[in-house]
């Protein structure tokens, strides 16, 4: 079982000049659907392609071109909803959100305002103090992405790349349940982990495949509890949206900066204006981008080119039956089946590749020892070499072989590290290394006893000291290990040394 306490942790309190304030945060996460083609066209979604090379006629808004729904994108949205334990709406509809951007050829974005495909769900967020709580997801709706304006290629002109236009996005909207910067980062990290497990979004924030709009407001201590009781937003302060955040670290910084800005305004007698802001990490400030629009400002109306989307429950059930094991379930299984600590299980289930690698190493072997070698030895070396688990020179079978060799007393832990290093740098199998390099552990107690006798006979003064203070017996153990080239069984050496010194 997961060793977690489910509760509402203490909110992040920020001291102002006159009052203490609490933070209230909600997030709108835009996750690019993992699909080879766009939401309403067959154009490629390949990242990094030549500008304007992945553009179909419908993406560029050529006259007479009609959108056609990509069924796989719908399936990915349903799979995401199921992974977040959310309500799947069998009927949803697409709307036109009208606004002008140079990189939005149609002059509108096809989105879902009134009838989203996914309703209420939840994300279990684990916090650093060992507690966990649920962040409610209000909805997930699908929409097409805009293109990209490029301003740094010419001093007098801007360029537009439409490759991203029409790429399918899922907008995952949370309730204002997040109470601090660290919790916001933890929520986004957990959401990204779930999407990667599901295979519905690669979660790459650097390429823009996942980005977040963060809504920040402040309220006096105790007001949030009143909101929870009544669900009346008037108990919360005016929120400002920090747009297009693509870094966990910057999200935390932006929340802190924006909260302090709002506190300064309110305590000076002013009012916070609801607006969209951008975060400047160099200047550590947020700045106004535009006033926050409401739904009526976008003149939403049902898209006349798309019929309401209706899906069957049997199709949803089939998708649910094929869901992979998700992070929380995998972590709980690792704890139960392999006897791992909560921390080790969290590290190993952080991503699918690591979890799969560990499970292959641990299968039929000592799970705790396998976890120790994967986390400390392998991950440590990969980090040093700036490699991912998928690039590991040591295969799961080879690392599992090292664990077996230790478990059978064929080699000691110290020798195992030497074997690992050789295997890592050469690709050779551990058993072959041990055999050909003469690294097999000495388990013959007669040979070990002879070595102990020799060391004792040569060091009578040290013997007297060790007999007066048994803690000094370790010196003899070290000498025996040195004399045997580290090949003597440490357990046997300790037992024999202790017996001889008596």
Secondary structure, DSSP 4 states (H G I P E B T S, - for coil): ----EES-PPP-EEE-SS-EEEEEEEEEEEEE---SB-SSS--B--TTPPTT-S--TTTTT-TT------HHHHHHHHHHHHHTTPPBPSEE--EEEE---TT-TTSEEEE-SSS-SB--EEEEEE-TTSEEEEEEEEEEEEEE---EEE-SS-SS--EEE-TTTT-EEEEEEE-S-B-SHHHHHHHHHHHHHHHHHHTS----TTTTSEEEEEEEEEEETTHHHHHHHH--GGGSPPPEEEEEE--HHHHHHHHHHHHHHHHHHHHTT--PPPEEEEEETTTTEEEEEEEPPPGGGGT-EE-TTSPPEE--HHHHHHHHHTPPPPHHHHHHHHHHHH---HHHHHHHTSSHHHHHHHHHHHTTS-HHHHHHIIIIIIHHHHHHTT--GGG-SS-HHHHHHHHHHHHTTSS-HHHHHHHHHHHHHH---HHHHHHHTT---B--HHHHHHHHHHHHHH-HHHHHHHHH-GGGHHHHHHHHHHHTTT-B-HHHHHHHHHHHH-
